[in-house]
Amino acid sequence: MFNKYIYILGEKIRNPSLKKIFVFLKKSEYWSLKELEEYQLKKLKELLNIAYNHSDYYKKKFDDYKLNIRTIKSLEDVKHIPTTSKQDLIDFTPQIHNNLKFKKTFLATTSGTSGESLKFYRDEHADSFNRAVIQRGYSWYGVKPWDRNGYFWGVNFSYLQQQKNKILDILQNRFRIFSYQEKSLKKFVKKSRKARYIHGYSSMIYQTAVLINKLNLERPKRIKMVKGTSEKIFDNYQKEVKKAFGLKMISEYGATESGIIAFECNEGKMHINMEGVLVENINNEIIVTNLQMQSFPVIRYKLGDYIRLASRDEKCKCGKSHLILEEVTGRIGESVYGYKDKYPSLYFYYIFKNISKKYNIDLNYQVIQDKKGELVFLIEKKLTTSIKGKLQKEIKNYFKEDVNFKVKEQASFRYSKGKLKNFISNLDE
């Protein structure tokens, strides 16, 4: 109970509007698709009005495109609004911030793993809304935000930052892992026996599950939710995670600048947070508008991911009408160089997806490029001659003779700023 009261007190001080927003989200949880989209249109109009009248960046941009925001009368009309890139957010940060006065704002910083870091101020309402969306997702699994939890995040911090995080973790009834070493993992597993949920980098959750199973450690029995974020959750992860924790790993998808985009329900469907974001799929690229953040408007933002959306007619057994995100298929803008031609890194997604579909073989992989025309495929497990041959054939189907490649089995993956990426290019493009 102590942890509950500490959390509630902290929430009232830091995020005074969170509780009211959470109550709203629990009501809107079972709105019809029509009701959700009517709400989205209402919030979109409000956001455009704020952006045009109080943000120098958007006023200039809309005027340059001769866009009259009063002509936006349906969600379909959103396509007339110009898109915004990550570089735009970085280059024009001061101009994007609006000139309204907010009672409270928080400095938000993106990780910068795929480029230059972005820093901006998020208003309290937007921050609380994002946290309330996460809490709603937790509620689907019977998890309370003050429950004991394990956190796979924050490696490679300085000593001072580690001490600061330890204080924050105590206040949030949280323990985290600071090292990938086996000794640290064992300590984390021991603490997990009293935890209600664990969350963080999906690759680290998987590695911990592998260790539990390999060493036949006692399985944490109180876990209600295992949530992976920030990285792709490979299909092959689930077998080890289920064996170690008794549950599959669920997914939460979002970004610092967009907020939470989708959260996986009990039926395994990724429901879009329609009250918080407007998602478009343009040529398989996600374009997202943060409907709740006014201090730093993010409108039709090219987040940089390829996605696949389910049909509007698809119904989920959980009863929610929120549109479904079927899959985040890969990152945009990461190029693979052959001797002659250039290829999208999305090819790797299709190569391993084909292997899975054709032969029912799920492989954890990472691809490294240090020289043009040369690739190294790191595969986590040992391959039979047959499987290796199938993989080599699939790679050649995509790159023909333009790429020489090596397949390294039982390989250790490389991490970038603590995060696991499927493709790492060390070329200066």
FENRAKA-V801226 format. One line per field, one symbol per residue. phi: phi as a letter, one per 40 degrees, with the letter a starting at -180 (. if undefined). psi: psi as a letter, one per 20 degrees, with the letter a starting at -180 (. if undefined). A space follows every 50 residues. Layout:
phi=???
psi=???
//
This chain:
phi=.dccccccccccccbcccccccccccccdbcccccccccdcdcccccccc cccbbdcccccccccfccccccbacccccccccbbccccccbdcccdccc cbcabbcbbccgcbiccbbabbcdccccccccccccdcccbgbbcccdab bcagcgccdccccccccccccbfbbbbbaccdcccccccccccbccabah dccccccccccdcccfccccbbcbabbbbgbcccdcccdcccccbgbccc bbbaadccgccabccccgbccccccbbbbbbbfgbcbbbccbcbcbdbbf ccchbcbbccccccbcccgccddbccacciccgccbbccbbbbcccdcdc dcccdcccbfbbbcaabbbbbcgbbbccbcbcbcdcccccccccccccbf bcbcabbbcfccccbbfgbcbcbbbbccc
psi=hghghgggghghggmhiggggggghhgihkqrhggghggggghgggghgg ghijohghggghghjlpoiiinirhhihiipqrprhhghghkghhgprjq pqhpqppqprhjhjbqqpprppqgggghgghhgghgghhijkpqiiqpqp onqkrkqrgghghghhghhghjlqqrpiqjqhghgggggghihjqhqqrb phhhgghggggghgjlqpppiiphpopprhrpoqhihhgggghhijqrpr qppaqghhapgqpprhjjpoppmhhhqppqooljpppppoiiohhnpopm pnhjqprpqrqhippqhiiqipqpogqoirqqioqppahgrqqqihhhgh ghhgggggjloppprqppohqpjpqooppgrpqrhgghggghghghhhic jipqqqoprlqpqqqoliqpqhpopkqo.
//
